[in-house]
Amino acid sequence: MTNELIDNRLPDSATDELREAKRILEHHGIADRLTEMIGAPITASLRLLPDVAENAVYAAIDKSLNVALDVALRTLGDDAGKTGKPRLLTHKLLAGLSGAAGGAMGGATVAAELPVSTVLILRSVADIARSEGEDLSSVESRLACLQVFALDPGAKSEVDDDTEIGYFAVRAAMAKQIRDASQYVLKNGFADSAAPPLVKLVAQIGKRFGVVVSEKIAAQAIPVIGAIGGALINSYFIDHYQDLARAHFTIRRLERAYGQAVVRESYGTLT
């Protein structure tokens, strides 16, 4: 722990970083950003979707997170030790192209498009994690990348679970799933994606990621959106998670430097 830390207070530079991270993590979620772009509440569009379409959305979410879990555990470790700035623009452009295809088809291609977008976001998140000093050879760090999909600060009423709203509450709620999944993979490898610890982790993330994806799909399903709007929505989508990842891994870096208790206490005092 750095010598700059006195009386359990972070130095000014770290406090400034933490304040910016909190601003990102506690602001309104992506639904508000999409509402501003489209000019109408996205939740209203979601209520107009038939049950079969909503079921298809959640099936696509489950598939996407399982693909992302596979990528996280099998390939993100290959990036361990790499250096350089995150390739944020490259991933954003690719996500935009993917969204253009979905927008042109009115959201009908969600089952094919969402896994692609999700993996692009995950790789961008991993780039950010590495740039903040994460060791991607660690299973826990790779799962922390996947955890970013659960960090959207949507309203509590939108999430059907008992967790509090707030960044540290979400992390606390997921701590056991992350720990159990990490221990399982370290002991058994990643031969069985249907193993209970991995299924529970994906289900926990899916509750929160599903709210965000539902808003995105509803926006892309609006007939006037089209390919250009679909590309823009996907760019918003990845940009949103890049921001969350930057804040998340900034806090984890500060925790490594100054201790979790000190960072969490300081976070709670910031306005």
C-alpha positions in Angstrom: 0.0 0.0 0.0 1.3 3.4 -1.0 3.0 5.7 1.6 0.7 8.5 0.3 -2.2 7.0 2.3 -2.7 8.8 5.6 -5.5 8.3 8.1 -7.3 6.0 5.7 -7.8 8.8 3.2 -7.0 8.5 -0.5 -4.6 11.0 -2.1 -6.3 13.7 -4.1 -5.4 12.1 -7.5 -7.0 8.8 -6.5 -10.1 10.6 -5.0 -10.6 12.4 -8.4 -10.4 9.0 -10.2 -12.8 7.5 -7.8 -15.3 10.4 -8.1 -15.3 10.0 -11.9 -15.8 6.3 -11.6 -18.7 6.8 -9.3 -20.3 9.3 -11.6 -20.2 6.7 -14.4 -21.4 3.8 -12.3 -24.3 5.6 -10.5 -25.7 7.6 -13.4 -28.9 6.6 -15.2 -28.6 3.6 -17.4 -28.6 3.1 -21.1 -32.3 3.4 -21.5 -32.1 7.1 -20.8 -29.3 7.5 -23.4 -31.4 5.6 -26.0 -34.5 7.7 -25.1 -32.6 10.9 -25.7 -31.4 9.6 -29.1 -34.8 8.3 -30.3 -37.0 10.9 -28.6 -39.4 8.4 -27.0 -39.3 6.2 -23.9 -37.8 2.8 -24.9 -39.7 1.0 -22.1 -43.0 1.9 -23.9 -41.7 0.1 -27.0 -40.7 -2.9 -25.0 -44.3 -3.3 -23.7 -45.5 -3.5 -27.2 -43.4 -6.6 -28.0 -45.4 -9.9 -28.2 -44.6 -12.6 -25.6 -42.9 -14.7 -28.3 -40.6 -11.9 -29.2 -39.7 -11.2 -25.5 -39.0 -14.9 -25.0 -36.7 -14.9 -28.1 -34.8 -11.9 -26.6 -34.2 -13.7 -23.3 -33.1 -16.8 -25.2 -30.6 -14.7 -27.1 -29.4 -13.1 -23.9 -28.7 -16.5 -22.4 -26.9 -17.7 -25.5 -24.8 -14.5 -25.7 -23.7 -14.7 -22.1 -22.7 -18.4 -22.5 -20.7 -17.5 -25.6 -19.1 -14.7 -23.7 -18.3 -17.0 -20.8 -16.6 -19.4 -23.1 -14.6 -16.6 -24.7 -13.6 -15.2 -21.3 -12.4 -18.5 -19.9 -10.8 -19.9 -23.1 -9.2 -17.0 -24.9 -8.9 -13.8 -22.8 -6.0 -15.4 -21.0 -4.1 -15.3 -24.3 -4.0 -11.5 -23.9 -2.1 -11.7 -20.6 1.1 -9.7 -20.7 0.1 -7.6 -23.8 0.5 -3.9 -23.5 -0.8 -0.8 -25.3 -3.9 1.3 -25.2 -7.4 -0.3 -25.5 -8.7 -0.7 -29.0 -11.9 1.0 -28.2 -12.7 2.6 -31.6 -12.0 -0.7 -33.5 -14.5 -2.6 -31.3 -17.0 0.2 -31.5 -16.9 0.3 -35.3 -17.3 -3.5 -35.5 -20.3 -3.3 -33.1 -21.8 -0.6 -35.2 -21.6 -2.8 -38.3 -23.2 -5.6 -36.4 -26.0 -3.3 -35.2 -26.6 -2.1 -38.8 -27.5 -5.6 -39.8 -29.9 -6.0 -36.9 -31.4 -2.6 -37.5 -32.0 -3.2 -41.2 -34.0 -6.4 -40.3 -36.0 -4.6 -37.6 -34.4 -6.6 -34.8 -35.3 -10.0 -36.4 -31.6 -11.0 -36.4 -31.2 -10.6 -32.7 -30.3 -14.3 -32.2 -27.4 -14.0 -34.5 -26.4 -10.4 -33.9 -26.4 -10.2 -30.0 -23.7 -12.9 -29.4 -21.5 -11.0 -31.9 -22.1 -7.7 -30.1 -21.6 -9.2 -26.7 -18.3 -10.8 -27.6 -17.1 -7.5 -29.1 -18.0 -5.7 -25.9 -16.2 -8.4 -23.8 -13.0 -8.1 -25.8 -13.2 -4.3 -25.5 -13.8 -4.7 -21.7 -10.7 -7.0 -21.5 -8.6 -4.4 -23.3 -9.6 -1.8 -20.7 -9.0 -4.3 -17.8 -5.5 -5.0 -19.1 -4.8 -1.3 -19.4 -5.8 -0.8 -15.8 -3.3 -3.4 -14.6 -5.5 -6.6 -14.5 -3.7 -9.9 -14.9 -5.8 -11.7 -17.5 -4.1 -15.0 -16.8 -6.2 -14.9 -13.6 -9.6 -16.6 -13.9 -11.0 -14.1 -11.4 -9.9 -11.2 -13.5 -11.5 -12.7 -16.6 -14.7 -13.3 -14.8 -14.5 -9.6 -13.6 -14.6 -8.7 -17.3 -17.8 -10.7 -17.6 -19.2 -9.1 -14.5 -19.3 -5.7 -16.3 -22.4 -6.9 -18.1 -24.2 -6.7 -14.7 -23.1 -3.2 -13.8 -25.7 -1.0 -15.6 -27.3 1.1 -12.8 -30.9 0.5 -13.9 -33.8 1.1 -11.5 -34.2 -1.5 -8.8 -37.8 -2.1 -10.0 -36.4 -3.3 -13.3 -34.4 -6.2 -11.8 -36.2 -9.2 -10.3 -33.9 -10.0 -7.4 -33.2 -8.8 -3.9 -30.0 -6.9 -4.5 -29.6 -3.3 -3.6 -29.0 -0.7 -6.2 -25.4 0.5 -6.4 -22.1 -0.6 -7.7 -20.7 -2.2 -4.5 -24.0 -3.8 -3.7 -24.0 -5.5 -7.1 -20.4 -6.7 -6.6 -21.3 -8.0 -3.1 -24.3 -9.8 -4.5 -22.2 -11.5 -7.1 -19.1 -12.2 -4.9 -20.1 -15.8 -4.1 -20.9 -16.7 -7.7 -17.6 -15.2 -8.9 -15.7 -17.1 -6.2 -17.4 -20.4 -6.8 -17.0 -20.2 -10.6 -13.3 -19.3 -10.2 -12.7 -22.2 -7.9 -14.5 -24.6 -10.1 -12.6 -23.6 -13.2 -9.2 -23.7 -11.4 -10.0 -27.2 -10.2 -11.9 -28.7 -13.2 -11.0 -26.6 -16.1 -13.7 -25.4 -18.5 -14.9 -28.6 -20.0 -18.5 -28.3 -18.8 -20.3 -25.0 -19.2 -23.4 -26.5 -17.7 -21.6 -27.0 -14.3 -23.8 -25.4 -11.6 -21.3 -22.7 -10.5 -21.0 -21.4 -14.1 -24.8 -21.6 -14.7 -25.5 -19.7 -11.5 -23.0 -17.0 -12.5 -24.5 -16.6 -16.0 -28.0 -16.5 -14.5 -27.0 -13.7 -12.0 -25.4 -11.6 -14.7 -28.3 -12.3 -17.1 -30.9 -10.7 -14.7 -29.2 -7.3 -15.1 -27.8 -7.6 -18.6 -31.3 -8.7 -19.8 -32.8 -5.3 -18.8 -30.3 -3.4 -20.9 -30.6 -5.7 -23.9 -34.3 -5.6 -23.8 -34.1 -1.8 -24.1 -31.7 -2.1 -27.0 -33.8 -4.7 -28.8 -36.9 -2.6 -28.4 -35.2 0.4 -29.8 -33.9 -1.6 -32.8 -37.4 -3.0 -33.4 -38.9 0.5 -34.1 -39.5 0.5 -37.8 -38.1 4.0 -38.5 -34.7 3.1 -36.9 -33.4 1.1 -39.8 -29.8 0.2 -40.5 -28.3 3.6 -39.6 -30.1 3.8 -36.3 -29.2 0.2 -35.6 -25.6 0.9 -36.0 -25.8 4.0 -33.8 -27.7 2.1 -31.1 -25.0 -0.6 -31.1 -22.3 2.1 -30.8 -24.1 3.5 -27.8 -24.4 0.0 -26.4 -20.7 -0.8 -26.6 -19.7 2.8 -25.5 -21.9 2.4 -22.4 -20.1 -0.8 -21.4 -16.7 0.6 -22.2 -17.5 3.4 -19.7 -18.7 1.0 -17.1 -15.5 -1.2 -17.6 -13.2 1.8 -17.3 -14.9 2.8 -14.0 -15.0 -0.8 -12.7 -11.3 -1.5 -13.4 -10.2 1.9 -12.1 -11.8 1.0 -8.8 -10.2 -2.4 -8.8 -6.8 -0.8 -9.5 -7.3 1.6 -6.6 -8.3 -1.3 -4.3 -5.1 -3.1 -5.1 -3.1 0.1 -4.3 -5.0 1.3 -1.2 -7.2 -1.6 0.0 -10.8 -2.4 -0.6 -12.1 -1.0 2.7 -10.5 2.4 2.2 -11.7 2.7 -1.4 -15.3 1.6 -0.5 -15.4 4.0 2.5 -14.2 6.9 0.3 -16.7 5.9 -2.5 -19.5 6.2 0.0 -18.5 9.8 1.0 -18.4 11.1 -2.5 -21.3 13.1 -4.0 
